């Protein structure tokens, strides 16, 4: 049996370098190899370089992913977390969800949008005041402009590059600042590119146009086989190899109540394709 397994290993090694072998044949060989490994007690693991690649991408992305919220000088704490954002463009622009923005009724002269900037490992993040420069409620994306020095930015993927089955990662601040404002990464794949209609953030915004949009269901989104939680909204969904942003996370499928998303997550999330963010960026 060990001799047979060694023969398959040699065949798989040769096949991997043979340009004439199809992907289906190669994957079939790997499956047979995995089966033999189970029979013979051999250990089989994917090359460690694939894990190292993602680790490098995460290290490069994390400095651009920021907590987004509101700031009020009379509140304690003064910063109130609302969701995740990420720096793009010139380094003073932060992309997030439209539904992360506070309702107009909550915004007064004392309450402003704000972003926390800085590596939590290096000390307390600094509050940067922000203003809304563009928004698209139909596609749930928004742009903020922050004060101060530019922040490291992420690259937006070219339109049409996302594919079903593509390996992705998403980063954000699940459950807000409960465990501190250190970005958390989850990985998965693009499970489906499907159509859905986004509901209005509040019942007061369910006007005839919003109802018509719900009925039409003609908004294409990315369905992800990845776990996300409340607080991840507005965070980047990026290619696991290049770090290029493919979409903006905007919904998590919840089974039952909102609290169940924490104790019993579905592992299904949705993201707005990056082209809608690109359009907003170009039209501001």
ABEGO torsion letter per residue (X at the ends): XAAAAAAAAAAAAAAAABAABBAAAAAAAAAAAAAAAAAAGBBBBBBAAAAAAAAAAAAAAAAABBBBBBBBAABOBABBBAEBBBBBEAGABBBBBAAABBBAAABBAABBBBBBBEBAAAEBBBBBBBBBABBBAAAGBBBBBBBEBBBBBBBBBBBGABBBGBBBBBBEBBGEAAAEBBBBBBBBBBABBBBBBBBBABAAABBAAAAAAAAAGABBBBBBBBBBBBGABGBBBBBAAAGBBABBBABBBBBEBAAAAAABBAGBBBBBBAAAAAAAAAAX
